[in-house]
Amino acid sequence: MADAGHGPSERAVASIPDSRSARSLSESGLPPMTGALRPLVDLVAAIKVSVHVKLLAGFLVGALLLLGMALLSLLVISRMSERVGVLTRLHEKVDHSRQMEYAITAQSHFRAMALLTNDDSNNIKIADSKQAFLDHLDAVERLSSPDQSNFFGRVRQMDAQFSASSDRVLALHRADNNDAALQLHLAEEHPVSHLLEAAMRELQADAVREMTDARMQFETDRGLLTTMVATFSVVSLASALLLGFVLSWSLIRPVRKIDHMLAGIAEGHFAERVEVPNRDEFGTLSRNLNVTSMRLESLYNQLHALNTNLQQKVEEQLGQLERASTLRRYLSPQLADSILAGSMDVNLASRRKNLTVFFSDIRGFTTLAERMEPEELVDHLNQYLTAMTEIVFKHGGTLDKYIGDAIMVFFGDPIPHQDHAARAVRMALEMRAKLAELQRQWSVDQVENLTIGMGISTGYVTVGNIGSAARLEYTVLGNHVNLASRLADRAEAGQILVGERTLLAVRDLVEAREIDQVELEGVSRPIKIYEISEKDSLEIGGAGPYDALPVHYPAGR
């Protein structure tokens, strides 16, 4: 709680003033060496658009820079690919021209072999070489520029002359006039082949020269494009850094000023105000924060006035919580809730009320205790009582107490139920079914079984807080309490015995069999008692059939 003797300003003097001064110095402006950019930062902050738009604009500029880099990269790749294509075309041109030169030389070689050996296969090879020459010539012409058309026209003219000479030589050879064929070869065919070879070497030289020029252009373009990319990258990076710095600090500065003011408010300096150049959400936030600070300053005195009352209320609530914890630990949930809700006062008053009282008792507990170890017995009993207590609360019963190994429950108070007798009977039937389930579990664990007898009685009893001022106990007293206890004592293992009034209230729910009559002190006539069991159609929510429990009847019943 705040100290009533000191105001906010006095407390602030005692709270880390040095750290606030240091924070003011470090957060008053931009980082070192960036003061020249302050007008630009203030300009961006003063733009009357939302932070969202500013950020979106920053992202858009960044995206445009990336797009520009991508377009420039595409241009570079396209230019370099074009240069590589030129070099590839020239390589192919040189290769074809060399193949053409080889085809011409091969024709001369095959002609000499045909004339000397008379092997006609050489004439076939000559024809193949001529066709290969023409194929390569077509390919070279396609790879060449149009300004070389005159050159290729001369080559084709020489090739036609060479082919005509070859045809005449072949005709003389096939006429078995090899001497004349040899003379004609040396006089016409062979010189033309030399002219063609010279033309091919000229073509190769031109292609090599073009390749050299293309390589120089490739290197020049690569250097230029590399410079362009590097320059654009540096400019883009510098622009992005400048934009990021300006945009971020136009947001960071108001955030730090607002944080500085909030720290002051946390220390009690409600008179502080914040001023920022922003005309966006941060400007609105700073104005709202100033209004909040003024309101806090006015509300502080009111808060101080409420402080004393609040302390008293907190102490009362703590006492109530402690009381609730105690009640829920020792009383049933319904009784605890009734007391805490204020619907029932904890005093010595009592009243008469029509209720149903239930007792259950373990059969042969003393003998069972002699046969089991104490730890096993306690664990066994805790399992049984936990399961039975959950069933009590499930059906709305008020758990009065545990009497050793016996359980005492009543229905209809403090929460009233018109069907309190039916609730008690359903609870007893489910307890019996649950005990059958536990017995199967204990049988597997080779543990001694517990068996119980149950008694239920309905009628007027005295209910209320019974005891002294030091300790009260919410319980019931009366003949029907005694009757329920006697019925539980009388019941054999697995039996549920009820009185006449209880049976009258639940006759549609159970099967009943009269087994005896008992006399109670203060009652003029004997009271009939009945053994009940569930009807076939009754759902009790248990886990085992009634037949699963051993039921013993005294001789003569």
C-alpha positions in Angstrom: 0.0 0.0 0.0 1.2 3.5 -0.8 2.6 5.6 2.1 0.0 8.2 3.1 2.6 10.7 4.3 4.4 11.3 1.0 3.2 12.5 -2.4 4.4 11.3 -5.8 7.0 14.0 -6.2 8.6 13.2 -2.8 8.8 9.5 -3.7 10.3 10.3 -7.0 13.2 12.1 -5.4 14.1 8.9 -3.5 13.9 6.7 -6.6 16.9 6.3 -8.9 17.2 9.9 -10.2 20.6 9.2 -11.7 19.3 6.5 -14.0 16.6 8.9 -15.3 19.2 11.6 -16.0 21.4 9.1 -17.8 18.4 7.8 -19.8 17.5 11.4 -20.8 21.0 12.0 -22.1 21.2 8.8 -24.1 17.8 9.0 -25.6 17.5 12.7 -26.4 18.6 12.4 -30.0 20.1 10.3 -32.8 23.1 8.0 -32.5 26.6 9.7 -32.6 27.8 10.9 -35.9 24.3 11.0 -37.4 23.1 14.4 -36.3 23.2 15.7 -39.9 20.3 13.4 -40.7 18.0 14.8 -38.0 16.1 17.2 -40.3 15.4 14.3 -42.6 14.2 12.2 -39.7 12.0 15.0 -38.5 10.6 15.5 -42.0 9.6 11.8 -42.2 8.1 11.9 -38.7 6.1 15.0 -39.6 4.4 13.5 -42.6 0.7 13.2 -41.9 0.2 9.6 -42.7 -0.2 6.5 -40.6 2.8 4.3 -39.5 1.3 1.6 -41.7 1.6 3.8 -44.8 5.2 4.9 -43.9 6.3 1.3 -43.5 4.5 0.3 -46.6 6.2 3.1 -48.5 9.6 1.9 -47.1 8.9 -1.7 -48.2 7.8 -0.4 -51.6 11.1 1.4 -52.1 13.0 -1.6 -51.1 10.9 -3.7 -53.5 11.6 -1.3 -56.3 15.4 -1.4 -55.6 15.2 -5.2 -55.7 13.2 -5.0 -58.9 15.8 -2.7 -60.4 18.5 -5.1 -59.4 16.6 -7.9 -61.0 16.1 -6.0 -64.3 19.7 -5.0 -64.4 20.8 -8.6 -63.8 18.5 -9.8 -66.6 20.1 -7.2 -68.9 23.6 -8.4 -67.9 22.7 -12.0 -68.4 21.1 -11.3 -71.8 24.1 -9.3 -73.0 26.6 -11.9 -71.8 24.4 -14.7 -73.4 24.5 -12.8 -76.7 28.3 -12.6 -76.6 28.6 -16.2 -75.7 26.2 -17.0 -78.6 28.5 -15.1 -81.0 31.5 -16.9 -79.8 29.8 -20.3 -80.1 28.7 -19.5 -83.7 32.2 -18.5 -84.7 33.6 -21.7 -83.2 31.1 -23.7 -85.3 32.1 -21.7 -88.4 35.8 -22.4 -87.9 35.0 -26.1 -87.3 32.9 -26.4 -90.5 35.6 -24.6 -92.6 38.2 -27.0 -91.4 35.9 -29.9 -92.2 35.5 -28.4 -95.7 39.2 -28.1 -96.2 39.6 -31.7 -95.1 36.9 -32.8 -97.6 38.7 -31.1 -100.5 42.1 -32.6 -99.5 40.5 -36.0 -99.1 39.1 -35.9 -102.6 42.5 -35.3 -104.1 43.9 -38.2 -102.0 41.1 -40.6 -103.0 41.4 -39.6 -106.7 45.1 -40.5 -106.7 44.4 -43.8 -104.9 41.6 -44.6 -107.5 43.9 -43.9 -110.5 46.8 -45.9 -109.0 44.9 -48.9 -107.6 41.8 -49.0 -109.9 39.7 -49.5 -106.6 36.2 -48.1 -107.4 35.5 -47.7 -103.6 37.7 -44.6 -103.7 35.4 -43.0 -106.3 32.5 -43.6 -103.8 34.5 -41.9 -101.1 35.1 -38.9 -103.4 31.4 -38.6 -103.9 30.8 -38.7 -100.1 33.5 -36.1 -99.6 31.8 -33.8 -102.2 28.5 -34.1 -100.4 30.1 -33.5 -97.0 31.7 -30.4 -98.5 28.4 -29.1 -99.7 26.7 -29.8 -96.3 29.4 -27.9 -94.4 29.3 -25.1 -97.0 25.5 -24.7 -96.4 26.1 -24.7 -92.6 28.9 -22.1 -92.8 26.8 -19.9 -95.0 23.9 -19.9 -92.5 26.3 -19.0 -89.7 27.9 -16.1 -91.7 26.7 -12.6 -92.2 25.0 -11.5 -95.4 28.0 -9.4 -96.5 29.9 -12.6 -97.2 27.5 -13.7 -99.9 30.0 -12.8 -102.7 32.7 -14.9 -101.1 30.4 -17.9 -100.8 29.3 -17.3 -104.5 32.9 -17.7 -105.6 33.4 -20.8 -103.5 30.3 -22.4 -105.0 31.5 -21.4 -108.5 34.9 -23.0 -107.8 33.2 -26.1 -106.3 31.1 -26.4 -109.5 34.3 -26.2 -111.6 36.0 -28.7 -109.3 33.0 -31.1 -109.6 33.0 -30.8 -113.5 36.7 -31.6 -113.6 36.2 -34.5 -111.3 33.4 -35.9 -113.5 35.6 -35.8 -116.6 38.4 -37.5 -114.8 36.0 -40.2 -113.6 34.7 -40.7 -117.1 38.2 -41.3 -118.5 39.1 -43.6 -115.6 36.0 -45.7 -116.2 36.9 -45.9 -119.9 40.2 -47.5 -118.7 42.2 -44.4 -120.0 44.0 -43.8 -116.8 46.9 -41.9 -118.3 44.6 -39.3 -119.8 42.6 -39.2 -116.6 45.8 -38.6 -114.6 46.8 -35.8 -117.0 43.4 -34.2 -116.7 43.5 -34.5 -112.9 46.9 -32.8 -112.7 45.9 -30.1 -115.3 42.4 -29.1 -114.0 41.1 -30.9 -111.0 44.1 -30.6 -108.7 44.7 -26.9 -109.2 41.0 -26.1 -108.5 41.3 -28.1 -105.2 44.2 -25.8 -104.2 42.0 -22.8 -104.9 39.3 -24.2 -102.7 41.7 -25.0 -99.9 43.0 -21.5 -100.0 39.5 -20.2 -99.8 38.8 -22.4 -96.8 41.9 -21.1 -95.1 40.8 -17.6 -95.8 37.4 -18.4 -94.3 39.1 -19.8 -91.2 41.3 -16.7 -90.8 38.3 -14.4 -91.0 36.4 -16.5 -88.4 39.4 -16.5 -86.1 39.7 -12.8 -86.4 36.0 -12.4 -85.7 36.5 -14.6 -82.6 39.3 -12.5 -81.4 37.2 -9.4 -81.8 34.2 -11.1 -80.1 36.4 -12.1 -77.1 37.6 -8.5 -76.7 34.0 -7.3 -76.8 33.0 -10.0 -74.3 35.7 -8.9 -71.9 34.7 -5.2 -72.4 31.1 -5.9 -71.8 31.8 -8.0 -68.8 33.9 -5.3 -67.2 31.2 -2.6 -68.0 28.3 -4.7 -66.8 30.2 -5.7 -63.6 30.8 -2.0 -62.9 27.2 -1.2 -63.5 26.0 -4.0 -61.2 28.5 -3.1 -58.4 27.6 0.6 -58.7 23.8 -0.1 -58.6 24.3 -2.5 -55.7 26.3 0.1 -53.7 23.7 2.8 -54.5 20.8 0.5 -53.6 22.5 -0.6 -50.4 23.2 3.0 -49.4 19.6 4.0 -50.3 18.2 1.1 -48.3 20.4 1.9 -45.3 19.5 5.6 -45.4 15.8 4.8 -45.8 15.9 2.2 -43.0 17.7 4.6 -40.7 15.4 7.5 -41.4 12.2 5.5 -41.2 13.3 3.5 -38.1 14.4 6.5 -36.1 11.3 8.4 -37.0 9.6 5.7 -35.0 12.2 4.9 -32.4 12.6 8.5 -31.1 8.9 8.9 -30.1 8.9 5.4 -28.6 11.9 6.2 -26.5 10.4 9.5 -25.4 7.1 7.8 -24.5 9.1 5.1 -22.7 11.0 7.8 -20.8 7.8 9.4 -19.7 6.2 6.1 -18.7 9.3 5.4 -16.6 8.8 8.8 -14.9 5.1 8.1 -14.3 6.1 4.7 -12.8 8.4 6.6 -10.4 5.6 9.0 -9.5 6.3 12.0 -11.8 2.7 12.5 -13.0 3.5 16.1 -14.1 5.8 15.0 -16.9 4.7 15.6 -20.5 6.0 14.2 -23.8 6.4 16.1 -27.1 7.1 14.4 -30.5 7.1 15.8 -34.0 5.1 12.8 -35.3 1.8 13.3 -37.0 1.0 9.6 -37.0 -0.2 7.1 -34.4 2.8 8.0 -32.2 1.7 11.6 -32.2 -1.8 10.5 -31.1 -0.3 8.2 -28.5 1.8 11.0 -27.0 -1.2 13.3 -26.7 -3.3 10.6 -25.1 -0.4 9.8 -22.8 -0.2 13.5 -21.7 -4.0 13.4 -21.0 -3.5 10.1 -19.1 -0.7 11.7 -17.0 -3.0 14.6 -16.0 -5.7 12.2 -15.1 -3.3 10.1 -13.0 -2.2 13.2 -11.2 -5.8 14.0 -10.3 -6.7 10.4 -9.5 -3.7 9.9 -7.2 -5.3 11.7 -4.3 -8.5 9.8 -4.7 -6.5 6.6 -4.7 -4.7 7.6 -1.6 -8.1 8.2 0.1 -9.3 4.8 -0.9 -6.1 3.1 0.3 -7.1 2.7 3.9 -10.5 1.3 3.0 -8.9 -1.1 0.5 -6.5 -2.4 3.1 -9.4 -3.2 5.4 -11.3 -4.9 2.7 -8.3 -7.0 1.7 -7.9 -8.2 5.3 -11.6 -9.1 5.4 -11.3 -11.0 2.2 -8.2 -12.9 3.4 -10.2 -13.9 6.5 -13.1 -15.0 4.3 -10.7 -17.1 2.2 -9.2 -18.7 5.2 -12.7 -19.4 6.6 -13.7 -20.9 3.2 -10.6 -23.2 3.2 -11.4 -24.4 6.7 -15.1 -25.0 5.9 -14.4 -26.9 2.6 -11.8 -29.1 4.4 -14.1 -30.3 7.2 -17.7 -29.8 5.8 -19.5 -31.0 2.7 -19.4 -28.8 -0.4 -23.1 -27.9 -0.1 -22.8 -26.9 3.6 -19.6 -24.9 3.0 -21.2 -23.1 0.0 -24.3 -22.4 2.0 -22.4 -20.8 4.8 -20.1 -18.8 2.5 -23.0 -17.6 0.5 -24.6 -16.1 3.6 -27.8 -18.3 3.4 -26.9 -19.9 6.7 -25.5 -18.5 9.9 -23.0 -20.4 12.0 -24.8 -20.3 15.4 -26.3 -22.6 18.0 -29.9 -22.4 16.6 -31.5 -25.6 15.4 -34.8 -26.6 13.7 -37.1 -29.5 12.9 -37.1 -30.6 9.3 -38.2 -33.6 7.3 -35.0 -35.3 6.0 -33.6 -38.7 5.0 -30.7 -40.1 7.1 -28.3 -42.7 5.8 -25.8 -44.9 7.7 -23.3 -47.5 6.3 -21.1 -49.7 8.4 -18.3 -52.1 7.5 -19.0 -55.7 8.5 -16.3 -57.6 10.4 -14.0 -54.6 10.6 -12.2 -55.8 13.7 -11.5 -59.2 12.3 -10.3 -57.6 9.1 -8.0 -55.3 11.0 -6.4 -58.4 12.7 -5.7 -60.1 9.4 -4.2 -57.1 7.6 -1.1 -54.9 8.2 -2.0 -51.5 9.5 -0.7 -49.8 6.4 -2.7 -52.0 4.1 -5.8 -51.5 6.2 -5.5 -47.7 6.1 -4.9 -47.8 2.3 -7.8 -50.1 1.8 -10.1 -48.0 4.0 -9.0 -44.8 2.2 -9.9 -46.2 -1.2 -13.3 -47.2 0.1 -14.1 -43.9 1.9 -12.9 -41.8 -1.1 -15.1 -43.7 -3.5 -18.1 -43.6 -1.2 -17.7 -39.8 -0.5 -17.6 -39.0 -4.2 -21.0 -40.8 -4.6 -22.4 -38.9 -1.6 -21.5 -35.6 -3.2 -22.7 -36.8 -6.6 -26.2 -37.3 -5.3 -26.4 -34.1 -3.3 -25.9 -35.6 0.1 -24.5 -33.8 3.1 -21.6 -35.7 4.6 -22.2 -35.5 8.3 -19.2 -37.4 9.6 -17.1 -40.5 9.5 -17.7 -42.6 12.7 -14.7 -44.9 12.6 -15.4 -47.1 9.6 -19.1 -45.9 9.4 -20.4 -43.1 7.2 -23.3 -40.8 8.2 -25.1 -38.8 5.5 -28.3 -36.8 5.4 -30.3 -35.4 2.5 -32.5 -32.3 2.2 -30.4 -29.8 4.1 -28.8 -27.3 3.9 -29.8 -27.5 0.2 -33.4 -28.5 0.1 -34.4 -31.4 -2.1 -38.0 -32.6 -2.5 -36.8 -36.1 -3.5 -34.3 -36.5 -0.7 -35.5 -40.1 0.0 -35.0 -41.1 -3.6 -31.5 -39.5 -3.7 -30.5 -41.4 -0.6 -31.7 -44.7 -2.1 -30.0 -44.1 -5.4 -26.9 -43.3 -3.5 -27.0 -46.5 -1.5 -27.6 -48.6 -4.6 -24.6 -46.9 -6.4 -22.5 -47.4 -3.3 -23.3 -51.1 -3.3 -22.4 -51.3 -7.1 -19.2 -49.4 -6.5 -18.2 -51.7 -3.7 -18.7 -54.6 -6.0 -16.2 -53.0 -8.4 -13.7 -52.4 -5.6 -14.1 -56.0 -4.5 -13.1 -57.2 -8.0 -10.1 -55.0 -7.9 -9.1 -56.1 -4.4 -9.6 -59.7 -5.4 -7.1 -59.3 -8.2 -4.7 -57.6 -5.8 -5.2 -60.5 -3.3 -6.4 -58.0 -0.6 -9.0 -58.8 2.0 -12.5 -57.6 0.9 -14.7 -55.1 2.7 -18.4 -55.6 3.0 -21.0 -53.1 4.3 -24.5 -52.9 5.6 -26.6 -49.8 4.9 -29.7 -48.3 6.7 -32.0 -45.4 5.5 -34.8 -43.7 7.4 -37.0 -40.7 6.5 -38.8 -38.4 8.9 -38.6 -35.3 11.0 -35.3 -34.7 12.8 -33.5 -31.8 14.5 -30.9 -30.3 12.2 -28.5 -27.5 13.0 -25.2 -26.5 14.6 -24.7 -28.6 17.7 -21.8 -27.9 20.0 -20.1 -25.1 21.9 -18.8 -21.7 21.1 -15.3 -23.2 20.6 -16.4 -25.9 18.2 -19.7 -26.4 16.3 -20.8 -29.5 14.3 -23.6 -29.3 11.8 -25.5 -32.6 12.3 -28.9 -34.2 12.8 -30.6 -35.7 15.9 -33.7 -37.7 16.5 -35.5 -41.1 16.3 -35.0 -41.4 12.6 -31.2 -40.9 13.1 -31.3 -43.7 15.6 -33.4 -45.9 13.3 -31.1 -45.4 10.4 -28.1 -46.3 12.6 -29.9 -49.5 13.9 -30.9 -50.5 10.4 -27.2 -50.2 9.3 -26.2 -52.3 12.3 -28.9 -54.9 11.5 -28.2 -55.1 7.8 -26.1 -58.1 6.6 -23.3 -57.7 4.2 -24.6 -56.1 1.0 -28.1 -55.4 2.4 -29.9 -52.0 2.2 -32.6 -51.7 4.9 -35.1 -48.9 5.0 -38.0 -47.7 7.1 -41.7 -47.4 6.1 -41.6 -43.7 5.3 -38.5 -44.2 3.1 -40.1 -47.1 1.2 -43.3 -45.0 0.7 -41.3 -42.3 -1.0 -39.4 -44.6 -3.3 -41.8 -47.4 -3.9 -41.7 -46.8 -7.7 -37.9 -47.1 -7.8 -37.1 -50.3 -6.0 -38.3 -53.8 -5.1 -38.9 -54.3 -1.4 -39.3 -57.2 1.0 -40.4 -56.9 4.6 -38.0 -58.7 6.9 -38.9 -57.6 10.4 -40.2 -55.0 12.8 -38.3 -52.9 15.4 -39.3 -50.9 18.3 -37.9 -47.4 19.1 -38.0 -45.5 22.3 -40.8 -42.9 22.2 -42.6 -44.7 19.4 -45.9 -46.4 20.4 -45.9 -49.1 17.7 -43.4 -51.3 16.1 -41.7 -50.0 12.8 -41.6 -52.3 9.9 -38.2 -52.6 8.1 -37.7 -53.6 4.5 -34.8 -54.8 2.4 -34.7 -53.1 -1.0 -33.0 -53.8 -4.3 -33.0 -51.9 -7.6 -35.6 -52.7 -10.3 -34.3 -54.0 -13.6 -35.0 -50.7 -15.3 -33.3 -48.5 -12.7 -30.0 -46.9 -13.7 -27.8 -46.2 -10.7 -24.6 -45.2 -12.4 -22.6 -47.9 -10.6 -20.1 -50.4 -12.0 -21.4 -53.7 -10.8 -24.5 -55.8 -10.3 -26.2 -56.3 -7.0 -25.6 -60.1 -7.4 -21.9 -59.4 -7.3 -22.1 -58.8 -3.5 -22.5 -61.7 -1.1 -25.8 -61.3 0.9 -26.3 -63.4 4.0 -29.6 -63.8 5.8 -30.1 -65.1 9.4 -31.6 -68.5 9.7 -35.4 -68.4 9.7 -35.8 -65.3 7.5 
